[in-house]
Amino acid sequence: MAELPPATLDRKRIAIRLLYTIFYLVVLEILKLVLQVVVVFQYIYLLITRRSSEPVRRFGNKLSTYAYRVMRYVTVAENPLPFPFSDFPHEVEPTEDPPVF
């Protein structure tokens, strides 16, 4: 039985993926900035009220999950396009009990 020739990658598809990757690298930088704001806000809230804000914790967890999906896409470890071209990802791990200091 003769072997089939190795699959050739379509350069047009590679170029399109490269454009998406550049777009998601910009999105990743924006996510980094938003995550920094969330962290600073959470610590200010924690210092003032001596308890964490549960909505901010959940948002930070969802944001981290989204950033993880974006990083997997740009490193070619995953094929589906992340949000906004697909649904926003579900949390990888739910938030734990309130933090203990």
C-alpha positions as CSV (number, residue, x, y, z in Angstrom):
1,M,0.0,0.0,0.0
2,A,1.5,3.3,-1.1
3,E,1.8,6.0,1.5
4,L,0.0,9.3,1.0
5,P,2.1,12.4,0.6
6,P,2.3,14.5,3.8
7,A,-0.5,17.1,4.1
8,T,0.6,20.5,2.9
9,L,-0.5,23.4,4.9
10,D,-2.5,26.0,3.1
11,R,-0.5,29.3,3.3
12,K,-3.7,31.3,3.1
13,R,-5.1,29.6,6.2
14,I,-1.8,30.1,8.0
15,A,-1.8,33.8,7.2
16,I,-5.4,34.1,8.4
17,R,-4.5,32.4,11.7
18,L,-1.5,34.7,12.0
19,L,-3.9,37.7,11.7
20,Y,-6.2,36.3,14.4
21,T,-3.1,35.6,16.5
22,I,-2.0,39.3,16.2
23,F,-5.5,40.4,17.1
24,Y,-5.6,38.1,20.2
25,L,-2.1,39.3,21.3
26,V,-3.6,42.8,21.5
27,V,-6.6,41.4,23.3
28,L,-4.2,39.6,25.7
29,E,-2.5,42.9,26.6
30,I,-5.9,44.5,27.3
31,L,-6.8,41.6,29.4
32,K,-3.6,42.0,31.4
33,L,-4.4,45.7,32.1
34,V,-8.0,44.8,33.1
35,L,-6.7,42.0,35.4
36,Q,-4.3,44.5,37.0
37,V,-7.2,46.9,37.7
38,V,-9.3,44.0,39.1
39,V,-6.4,43.0,41.5
40,V,-5.8,46.5,42.7
41,F,-9.5,47.0,43.3
42,Q,-9.9,43.7,45.1
43,Y,-7.0,44.6,47.5
44,I,-8.3,48.1,48.1
45,Y,-11.8,46.6,48.9
46,L,-10.1,43.9,51.0
47,L,-8.2,46.5,53.0
48,I,-11.2,48.7,53.6
49,T,-13.9,46.0,54.4
50,R,-11.6,43.2,55.5
51,R,-13.4,40.8,53.2
52,S,-13.1,40.1,49.5
53,S,-15.8,41.1,47.0
54,E,-17.4,37.9,45.7
55,P,-18.5,39.4,42.3
56,V,-15.0,40.7,41.7
57,R,-13.5,37.3,42.6
58,R,-15.9,35.5,40.1
59,F,-15.1,38.1,37.4
60,G,-11.4,37.7,38.0
61,N,-11.7,33.9,37.7
62,K,-13.7,34.2,34.4
63,L,-11.2,36.7,33.1
64,S,-8.3,34.3,34.0
65,T,-10.1,31.5,32.2
66,Y,-10.6,33.6,29.1
67,A,-6.9,34.7,29.1
68,Y,-5.9,31.0,29.4
69,R,-8.0,30.1,26.3
70,V,-6.5,33.1,24.4
71,M,-3.0,32.0,25.3
72,R,-3.7,28.4,24.2
73,Y,-5.0,29.7,20.8
74,V,-2.0,32.0,20.2
75,T,0.5,29.3,21.0
76,V,-1.3,26.9,18.6
77,A,-2.2,24.5,21.4
78,E,-5.9,24.9,20.6
79,N,-7.9,25.5,17.4
80,P,-11.3,27.0,18.3
81,L,-11.3,30.8,18.1
82,P,-11.8,32.3,21.6
83,F,-14.5,34.9,22.4
84,P,-15.8,37.1,20.6
85,F,-15.8,34.6,17.8
86,S,-17.2,31.9,20.1
87,D,-19.0,31.7,23.4
88,F,-17.3,33.1,26.5
89,P,-15.6,30.2,28.2
90,H,-16.8,28.6,31.4
91,E,-14.7,28.8,34.5
92,V,-12.0,26.1,34.6
93,E,-12.1,26.0,38.4
94,P,-14.7,27.6,40.5
95,T,-13.6,30.1,43.1
96,E,-12.7,28.6,46.5
97,D,-13.8,29.5,49.9
98,P,-13.0,33.1,51.0
99,P,-9.3,33.7,51.3
100,V,-7.6,33.1,54.6
101,F,-4.8,35.4,55.8
